[in-house]
Amino acid sequence: MKMMENKKIITMLFMILLQGHMSAQNKYHSDELIPVEAFGKSMAIGLSVNSTNHIFVSFPNYDGNGNLTLAEIKDGKLKAYPDTEWNTQGDYRSHFLRVQDLYVDANDNLWVLDSKPAPGDNVSGGTQPAAQGQFKLVKINTKTNQIENVYLFGDLNKYKSALNDVRIDTKKNIAYLSDPGQAAIIVMDLNSGKSRAVLQNSPFTLADNIILKYGSVEMKDKNGKPFSSHVNGIALTADFKYFYFKPINKENLFRIETRYLSDINLSEKDLETKVENVGKTGITHGLIADKKGNIYLTTSESYSISYLSPDGKIYQLVQDSRLLWPDSFGIGSDGYLYFSCSQMQRLPQWNNGMDKTEYPYQAYKVKLP
């Protein structure tokens, strides 16, 4: 009899704990958040959408069982993009290694940033390793599904670089990339293929001493070192006038006119005077700009996506406990904002070796304001 009572007590305690866990998970919920695709144990980071609402997604495969590095979501399934050959191992110039970011430009070209930094701590600009990283930028015409160009960053510091995000200025034919490894913005002339690092180690590209926190848990590795990233999220306005950028571990957002960023005659000191402090936005990850001039910001600590409107005010678009490190954005012609959730804060390296990922990895969409 006593054993039966003990079992009942244990069951009740379990139910109370389960309900507490569920209520914590459902603390934020929005019916506006719509699941788009599930990816099992394959971490999806890069995501972009073209004008006909074709969705492209990339898998750096830190872990999981995925066998694709770049895919198109087609008829509810993942299809190797642009073909299977590019998604297999082989010559670095004609095969993907580790696709980090995707961006569809104003002409419906998909730009694929294949970024494999040298081993070591390159996100926060750690000690220079002995090996070099491997980087390329691939241009794919999404109307023909053909590769049109491959850029290999011949003049990039491949020991320190950790190229993260890319945006394309089709007016000037320039690529702008964030490089947290060098704490710099990389500006590439797409006509010549030449690139240069600007605003390197500046007050605008260096991370602050801010520790990311989720509930009572600080995001630190097994040695107690906090996660930190220099300049990371970037956005380019639809008129190509302004380039927005910020480190993850910094509360302020910055912007600069692209006419200055692309001016090879401006000195670093002069360029720094052209940077504008937009104001405090808090900790953010991915950024993107829409045609109305809104700048969208993902925030993992508050499980939300907000946007900075042209009136200078910040509005919350959606908040939901399923937004576990929302990251890369794509804007569809159907009026939806698409994005991936990488769950970085749930990885074993930030949880004493425990995998706290909530499988499956997901992509979502939410209606634009």
LUMKEVEX-507867 format. One line per 5 residues: number of its first residue (from 1); their letters; for each residue x, y, z of C-alpha. Coordinates in nm, 2 decimals. Each point is the difference from the previous one (the first is absolute). Layout:
BEGIN
NUM) a) X Y Z; ...
This chain:
BEGIN
1) mkmme) 0.00 0.00 0.00; 0.28 0.23 0.10; 0.18 -0.08 -0.33; -0.32 0.10 -0.19; -0.02 0.33 0.18
6) nkkii) 0.37 0.07 -0.08; -0.06 -0.07 -0.36; -0.30 0.25 0.00; 0.22 0.27 0.17; 0.28 -0.06 -0.26
11) tmlfm) -0.26 0.02 -0.28; -0.15 0.32 0.13; 0.35 0.16 0.04; 0.09 -0.10 -0.35; -0.32 0.15 -0.14
16) illqg) 0.06 0.33 0.19; 0.36 0.01 -0.14; -0.13 -0.08 -0.35; -0.27 0.27 0.02; 0.27 0.25 0.13
21) hmsaq) 0.22 -0.09 -0.30; -0.29 0.03 -0.24; -0.11 0.33 0.14; 0.36 0.13 -0.03; 0.01 -0.12 -0.36
26) nkyhs) -0.33 0.16 -0.07; 0.08 0.32 0.18; -0.01 0.18 -0.33; -0.23 -0.11 -0.27; -0.12 0.16 -0.32
31) delip) -0.25 -0.13 -0.25; 0.18 0.22 -0.26; 0.30 -0.23 0.00; -0.04 -0.26 -0.28; 0.23 -0.31 -0.04
36) veafg) 0.13 -0.03 -0.35; 0.23 -0.31 0.01; 0.16 -0.23 0.24; 0.36 -0.13 -0.04; 0.04 -0.28 0.25
41) ksmai) 0.34 0.01 0.16; 0.16 0.22 -0.27; 0.07 0.35 0.12; -0.13 0.26 -0.25; 0.17 0.34 0.00
46) glsvn) -0.01 0.17 -0.33; -0.34 0.08 -0.16; -0.12 0.22 -0.28; -0.30 0.03 -0.23; -0.02 0.12 -0.37
51) stnhi) -0.27 0.20 -0.16; -0.21 -0.31 -0.09; 0.02 -0.11 0.36; 0.24 -0.29 -0.05; 0.16 -0.06 0.33
56) fvsfp) 0.37 -0.09 0.03; 0.17 -0.13 0.32; 0.35 -0.09 0.10; 0.14 -0.25 0.25; 0.35 0.06 0.14
61) nydgn) -0.04 -0.34 0.18; 0.17 0.07 0.33; -0.19 -0.32 0.10; -0.30 -0.20 -0.11; -0.04 -0.25 -0.28
66) gnltl) -0.06 0.23 -0.29; 0.17 -0.08 -0.34; -0.08 0.33 -0.17; 0.18 0.33 0.03; -0.23 0.20 -0.22
71) aeikd) -0.36 -0.09 -0.09; -0.32 0.14 -0.14; -0.33 -0.07 0.18; -0.21 -0.15 -0.28; -0.34 -0.16 0.04
76) gklka) 0.06 -0.05 0.38; 0.33 -0.17 -0.06; 0.37 0.10 -0.01; 0.16 -0.01 -0.34; 0.38 0.03 -0.05
81) ypdte) 0.07 0.35 -0.15; 0.11 0.08 -0.27; 0.07 -0.38 -0.04; 0.13 -0.30 0.18; 0.35 0.04 -0.13
86) wntqg) 0.05 0.33 0.19; -0.13 -0.17 0.31; 0.27 -0.27 0.00; 0.37 0.01 0.10; 0.25 0.09 -0.27
91) dyrsh) 0.20 0.29 -0.14; -0.06 0.30 0.22; -0.07 0.23 -0.30; -0.29 -0.21 -0.12; -0.14 -0.16 0.32
96) flrvq) -0.14 0.15 0.32; 0.19 -0.05 0.33; -0.19 0.19 0.27; -0.27 0.24 -0.12; -0.04 0.27 0.26
101) dlyvd) -0.24 0.26 -0.16; -0.23 0.05 -0.29; -0.13 0.32 -0.16; -0.23 0.05 -0.30; 0.08 0.34 -0.16
106) andnl) -0.22 0.24 -0.18; 0.05 -0.19 -0.33; -0.10 -0.34 0.14; 0.35 -0.13 0.02; 0.08 -0.22 0.30
111) wvlds) 0.33 0.08 0.16; 0.15 -0.29 0.20; 0.26 0.07 0.26; 0.21 -0.31 0.05; 0.20 0.07 0.31
116) kpapg) 0.22 -0.24 0.19; 0.22 0.19 0.24; 0.34 -0.13 0.12; -0.03 -0.22 0.31; -0.01 0.21 0.32
121) dnvsg) -0.20 0.28 0.14; -0.06 0.22 -0.30; -0.35 0.13 0.08; 0.13 0.23 0.27; 0.34 0.05 -0.16
126) gtqpa) 0.21 -0.25 0.20; 0.36 -0.10 -0.03; 0.12 -0.02 -0.36; 0.01 -0.37 -0.09; 0.27 -0.17 -0.22
131) aqgqf) -0.24 -0.12 -0.26; -0.20 0.21 -0.25; -0.37 0.01 -0.05; -0.18 -0.06 -0.33; -0.24 0.25 -0.13
136) klvki) -0.20 0.06 -0.32; -0.30 0.19 -0.12; -0.22 -0.17 -0.27; -0.25 0.18 -0.22; -0.29 -0.21 -0.12
141) ntktn) -0.27 0.12 -0.24; -0.32 -0.12 0.16; -0.19 0.04 -0.33; 0.23 -0.25 -0.18; 0.14 -0.18 0.31
146) qienv) 0.35 0.05 -0.15; 0.33 0.10 0.17; 0.10 0.33 -0.15; 0.31 0.09 0.20; 0.23 -0.12 0.28
151) ylfgd) 0.21 0.24 0.21; 0.29 -0.15 0.20; 0.11 0.31 0.21; 0.36 -0.01 -0.11; 0.09 0.30 0.21
156) lnkyk) -0.19 -0.10 0.32; 0.20 -0.07 0.33; -0.10 -0.37 0.01; 0.18 -0.06 0.33; -0.23 0.24 0.19
161) salnd) -0.31 0.03 -0.21; -0.34 -0.15 0.09; -0.23 0.14 -0.26; -0.36 -0.01 0.13; -0.26 0.19 -0.20
166) vridt) -0.02 0.15 -0.35; -0.21 0.27 -0.17; 0.02 0.10 -0.37; -0.02 0.36 -0.14; -0.11 -0.07 -0.36
171) kknia) 0.02 0.38 -0.07; 0.38 0.02 0.07; 0.07 -0.37 -0.06; 0.15 -0.04 0.35; -0.03 -0.27 0.26
176) ylsdp) 0.01 0.11 0.37; 0.08 -0.27 0.25; 0.03 -0.02 0.38; 0.32 -0.15 0.14; -0.01 -0.06 0.37
181) gqaai) 0.34 -0.17 -0.01; 0.17 0.32 -0.11; -0.26 0.23 0.17; -0.05 0.16 -0.35; -0.22 0.06 -0.29
186) ivmdl) 0.12 -0.15 -0.32; -0.07 0.19 -0.32; 0.04 -0.19 -0.32; 0.00 0.15 -0.35; -0.20 -0.27 -0.20
191) nsgks) 0.15 0.13 -0.33; 0.36 -0.07 0.10; -0.05 -0.24 0.29; 0.23 0.21 0.22; -0.10 0.05 0.36
196) ravlq) 0.11 0.21 0.29; -0.07 0.01 0.38; -0.14 0.33 0.14; -0.09 0.13 0.34; 0.22 -0.27 0.14
201) nspft) 0.02 -0.02 0.38; -0.21 0.32 0.02; -0.24 0.09 0.28; -0.28 -0.09 -0.24; 0.12 -0.35 -0.09
206) ladni) 0.15 -0.12 0.33; -0.22 -0.19 0.25; -0.06 0.14 0.35; 0.05 -0.20 0.32; -0.36 -0.12 0.01
211) ilkyg) -0.10 -0.35 0.10; -0.31 -0.15 -0.16; -0.24 -0.14 0.25; -0.30 -0.24 -0.03; -0.21 0.00 0.31
216) svemk) 0.27 -0.05 0.27; 0.24 -0.17 -0.23; 0.30 0.19 -0.15; 0.13 -0.11 -0.34; 0.35 -0.12 0.09
221) dkngk) 0.21 -0.29 -0.11; 0.15 -0.27 0.22; 0.29 0.23 0.09; -0.23 0.28 0.10; 0.07 0.21 -0.31
226) pfssh) -0.32 0.18 -0.11; -0.13 -0.01 -0.36; 0.11 0.32 -0.18; -0.02 0.12 -0.35; 0.13 0.31 -0.16
231) vngia) -0.18 0.15 -0.30; -0.25 -0.26 -0.12; -0.35 0.10 -0.12; -0.02 0.24 -0.30; -0.28 0.15 -0.21
236) ltadf) 0.00 0.20 -0.33; -0.30 0.23 -0.08; -0.19 -0.06 -0.32; 0.12 0.33 -0.15; 0.36 -0.11 0.08
241) kyfyf) 0.05 0.33 0.19; 0.07 -0.14 0.35; 0.19 -0.29 0.14; -0.10 -0.11 0.36; 0.22 -0.21 0.22
246) kpink) 0.08 -0.09 0.36; 0.18 -0.26 0.21; -0.22 -0.25 0.18; 0.15 0.10 0.34; -0.08 0.37 -0.03
251) enlfr) -0.32 0.18 0.07; 0.03 0.27 -0.27; -0.07 -0.02 -0.37; 0.21 0.19 -0.25; -0.04 0.11 -0.36
256) ietry) 0.21 0.16 -0.27; -0.08 0.13 -0.35; 0.12 -0.24 -0.26; 0.16 0.28 -0.20; 0.25 0.04 0.28
261) lsdin) 0.04 -0.38 0.06; 0.08 -0.05 -0.37; 0.24 0.30 -0.03; 0.35 -0.15 -0.02; 0.15 0.35 0.04
266) lsekd) -0.13 0.05 0.35; 0.24 -0.07 0.28; -0.10 -0.22 0.30; -0.02 0.31 0.22; -0.22 0.19 -0.24
271) letkv) -0.22 -0.31 -0.05; -0.06 -0.03 0.37; -0.13 0.36 0.01; -0.27 -0.10 -0.25; -0.15 -0.27 0.23
276) envgk) -0.33 0.09 0.16; -0.11 -0.14 0.34; -0.37 -0.09 -0.06; -0.06 -0.07 0.36; -0.06 -0.28 0.25
281) tgith) -0.16 -0.32 -0.13; 0.13 -0.25 0.25; 0.16 -0.33 -0.08; -0.08 -0.11 -0.36; 0.10 -0.26 -0.26
286) gliad) -0.13 0.01 -0.36; -0.10 0.33 -0.17; -0.19 0.07 -0.32; -0.16 0.31 -0.16; -0.33 0.00 -0.18
291) kkgni) -0.12 0.23 -0.28; -0.17 0.23 0.24; 0.32 0.07 0.18; -0.07 -0.21 0.31; 0.31 -0.17 0.15
296) yltts) -0.09 -0.34 0.16; 0.19 -0.12 0.30; 0.01 -0.35 0.16; 0.05 -0.03 0.38; 0.05 -0.34 0.16
301) esysi) 0.00 0.13 0.36; -0.36 0.11 -0.03; -0.11 -0.26 -0.26; -0.11 0.28 -0.23; 0.03 0.18 -0.33
306) sylsp) -0.04 0.37 -0.01; 0.05 0.27 -0.26; 0.14 0.35 -0.01; -0.24 0.21 -0.21; 0.09 0.31 -0.20
311) dgkiy) -0.15 0.21 0.28; 0.29 -0.11 0.22; -0.21 -0.21 0.23; 0.03 -0.37 0.08; -0.31 -0.22 -0.02
316) qlvqd) -0.04 -0.36 0.09; -0.11 -0.22 -0.29; -0.03 -0.33 0.18; 0.09 -0.17 0.32; -0.01 -0.38 0.05
321) srllw) 0.19 -0.25 0.21; 0.07 -0.20 -0.32; 0.23 0.28 -0.12; 0.32 -0.16 0.11; 0.28 0.22 -0.14
326) pdsfg) -0.19 0.12 -0.30; 0.26 0.08 -0.26; 0.00 0.03 -0.38; -0.29 0.19 -0.17; -0.17 -0.01 -0.34
331) igsdg) -0.28 0.22 -0.12; -0.25 -0.15 -0.24; -0.22 0.18 -0.25; -0.29 -0.16 0.18; 0.03 0.25 0.29
336) ylyfs) 0.17 -0.24 0.24; 0.33 0.02 0.19; 0.17 -0.34 -0.01; 0.28 -0.10 0.24; 0.20 -0.29 0.15
341) csqmq) 0.06 -0.08 0.37; 0.35 -0.14 0.07; -0.05 -0.06 0.37; 0.37 0.09 0.06; -0.06 0.05 0.38
346) rlpqw) -0.13 -0.36 0.02; 0.32 -0.16 -0.14; 0.21 -0.23 0.23; 0.30 0.23 0.00; -0.21 0.26 0.19
351) nngmd) -0.17 -0.24 0.23; 0.28 -0.20 0.17; -0.01 -0.26 -0.28; -0.38 -0.06 0.01; -0.19 0.03 -0.32
356) kteyp) -0.31 0.22 0.08; -0.11 0.04 -0.36; -0.37 -0.03 -0.05; -0.03 -0.22 -0.31; -0.09 0.03 -0.27
361) yqayk) 0.18 0.32 -0.12; -0.26 0.23 -0.16; -0.06 0.28 -0.24; -0.29 0.24 0.05; -0.18 0.29 -0.16
366) vklp) -0.20 0.30 0.14; -0.20 0.26 -0.18; 0.18 0.33 -0.07; -0.14 0.31 0.17
